Amino acid sequence: MAASVNFAVGSLVWIEDPDVSWIDGQVLAITGDELKVQCTSDKTVVVKASSVYPKDPEFPSCGVDDMTKLAYLNEPGVLQNLKVRYDINEIYTYTGNILIAVNPFRRLPHLYDGHMMEQYKGAAIGELSPHPFAVADAAYRQMINDQISQSILVSGESGAGKTESTKSLMRYLAFMGGRSGNEGQSVEQKVLESNPVLEAFGNAKTVRNNNSSRFGKFVELQFDDRGRISGAAIRTYLLERSRVCQVSSPERNYHCFYMLCAAPPEDIKKFKVGSARSFRYLNQSECIELDGLDDPKEYLVTRKAMDVVGISAEEQDAIFRVVAAVLHLGNIVFAKGSEPDSSEPKDDDARKHLKIAAELFMCDEKGLEDSLCKRVIVTRDDVIMKVLDPVAATINRDALAKIVYSRLFDWLVNKINSSIGQDPDSKSLIGVLDIYGFESFKTNSFEQFCINLTNEKLQQHFNQHVFKMEQEEYTKEQIDWSYIEFIDNQDVLDLIEKKPGGILALLDEACMFPKSTNETFATKLYQTFKDHKRFSKPKLARNDFTVCHYAGDVTYQTEFFLDKNKDYVVAEHQALLSASKCSFVSSLFPPLPEESSKSSKFSSIGARFKQQLQSLLETLNATEPHYIRCVKPNNALKPAIFENANVLQQLRCGGVMEAIRISCAGYPTRKHFNEFIARFGILATNVSNLSSCDEVTACKNILEKVKLEGYQVDLNPLAFGPIIKMLCQMARHRFECLRREDACVKIQKYCRRFFARKSYNSMYSSAVCIQAGMRGMTARSDLLFRRKQKAAILIQSQCRRHLARLHYLKMKRSAIVMQCAWRGKVARRELRKLRMVSSSFLLFISFFLLKSVLLSNDSQLSLSSCISSHAWSVPLSSPFLTVFPPLKSALLSPMVHS
Ligand SMILES: Nc1ncnc2c1ncn2[C@@H]1O[C@H](COP(=O)(O)OP(=O)(O)OP(=O)(O)O)[C@@H](O)[C@H]1O
């Protein structure tokens, strides 16, 4: 399926990988039609060029919000885009007009609040991020502006997020078309509150989803001419009946059973229920409680929602009585009766449950027992009473439980519809379809067969519509589209539902013949369709058949096909419950019209379902469809896990890849002129007037230069068919060439620079070396000269110093001699003088000191008495008497401290 693209060494590509579906890598070498690719996982592989897809090297790191913006609209590109966006919690992406929603498995409340609704109000698709609100808004606007009914088809596998998306759509439509003010319980409130009621009775925990809707749903919102919701109708499809009696771990039965068992004590007493573990229909599975689901609370929520949708308290009681009766029915175990091949309640416990069930149904206990253990056979001549063995009685009991529950569910839907009310004058409507996606399990039974028929029908509708949309788009843009083709799955539909001769017709035929078995039915199929290219018989299976659906082959096991297709109420059950004293119970089994009970007209589930589908398709065909494809990123139901193979399979089954293929067959890619010139101008680098001419001429010049056909250039944006891949490839190739030229120039430049630098470095170092040598030589001779000069100066200075010193010493000696002679002479003269005054000077000093002492005021001082009598007191008195007046009183005592 890969495009025939010319790859070059260095091209980025996608190759198939068994683990991650597609892995990216780079072409290392090309040999003929084989490429050697270095993968990002580090392994190197050799692959055929035809199995390789080109990868956009300019792919934005946050992906693109519309797949048509991808340069390469191929499977790996689509997958990469979804993954990149999922990683940053961008769970919605457009593929043209289809919205792909990847389940985040974590609450993202900011995406759905009132502020968000305000933002999307009136915003054109593509103006804001992809969102269910945008789809709902587009549908609403189109309905108002064009007065055309709209439909939004939400599909995906179980757990992919259909119901959540549907709820968002309904909330938005209620927001847009709701009435303001207090007008009692408005239509939109009732529509929104119908969800919890239907979920309680029609949803259950399955392996694939903790809150799986076990029915398909089409909600039709009717609007008046002012765009307000004026009525609504809910249609449901194919409730899974078998779950009522059969459930295995880790699944659960319908939520309402567990809610009832967790009801407040007075209700438990009123409805005669007990622990959920005590009921056979519930305890077959280990799973009773469910994380995150508070059954007691849900019971109250459901009852409140029932109030809102207009179910009275009495009706609610009757509903839960029937639910309780179904639980008790399951506990009626049979044992062999006294008559041969007969049966009867096994023990007291079984009888107790029989009694309670009869009380809850308000019917006769014996009548209930008989309706379970006996069968009346009306022959042409007689009425025969046939007893049933315990196995048949058990099957009979389960059949009663299933029909009661299914009638109860239908009653609820009808009640909601009549309570909401239809608007016969409604001008237009918006239908929201939340329907099960394509299913393919290990064991596929009648339910899967019907589900896959639905998907085939919707796929055909989808293909036709996508094709039609493309055509309209091209017509609008004046693009020639006549050559576009798409695969029609009419042959599969013929195989299944053609009348006469289709599988469903053969099944009805088999159901009408009493002797038919699942084996004879399978044999009939093999004979009839042995040459049909969409039908095959698996080699080792005896009663299985395989249908080649658009989404893949599915092998169905014919076991139970006949039983599951039979749509009749056992006459005894009908008679018993229509005679119930409870008007609610009897209303579930209205008496059959006289002629229909008598006529042998056979009614089958398959035929009824086919009819329902037909009517659904008629409704859809009268509307403008919008598509939301929900994708479950992993089977662990955990956030942040994106399993490539899983997602890819769902994209294929959901027809997204087919839509892309149809798009690719036409002109899927749109590029505005400036965008085109920016991206592909590289292809016309030598077209000189590119920048001087206008955008259209520039685009034409580029396209003429590349000589490719398959584009429409007259309108902005330009439309491209598959040639966009070639253009991208050529641009990539050109880019590659330019890159290589550039690389060559760069290598040359670096080489030249290297050699030039090397030679320069060697010259430089030589020059430096020579310079250093020369400078060294000069410096050395200079040094020698300086040394010699210094030595000469030193010698001179030494000589001069020596001579000066001799002279100095001579002068010094002469001076000393002269000084000595002179000083001797002076000294001698002085000596003489000194000798003369020395004795008088000594006396003078002594008196002076004494006088100082005596003149002091210190009264404490006194002279010794002997001082006047001292030898020098006489000579002193005469020369110094004038200077120092005589003592007023004689020193009588020495000057001493007292
Ligand atoms: N947009 C969403 N945001 C947060 N959680 C989501 C979102 N969509 C789905 N989920 C989670 O996935 C679960 C399954 O979703 P949902 O019941 O809508 O699946 P479904 O496709 O209707 O399955 P089924 O066919 O079994 O009814 C939800 O219960 C919810 O936990």
The ligand as an ORCA input file, in Angstrom:
! r2SCAN-3c Opt
* xyz 0 1
  N     -13.402     12.056     27.285
  C     -13.156     11.295     28.345
  N     -12.587     11.819     29.431
  C     -12.307     11.058     30.500
  N     -12.564      9.722     30.572
  C     -13.141      9.147     29.517
  C     -13.475      9.887     28.349
  N     -14.011      9.038     27.469
  C     -14.037      7.835     28.076
  N     -13.526      7.903     29.295
  C     -13.342      6.780     30.259
  O     -13.511      5.570     29.554
  C     -14.581      4.819     30.094
  C     -15.338      4.145     28.984
  O     -15.988      5.115     28.213
  P     -17.446      4.879     27.614
  O     -18.323      4.203     28.592
  O     -17.884      6.157     27.032
  O     -17.077      3.827     26.482
  P     -18.036      3.263     25.369
  O     -17.307      3.398     24.084
  O     -19.368      3.897     25.454
  O     -18.074      1.751     25.768
  P     -19.259      0.708     25.565
  O     -19.425      0.492     24.125
  O     -18.740     -0.495     26.274
  O     -20.432      1.319     26.220
  C     -15.424      5.833     30.853
  O     -16.087      5.208     31.916
  C     -14.400      6.814     31.334
  O     -13.784      6.338     32.518
*
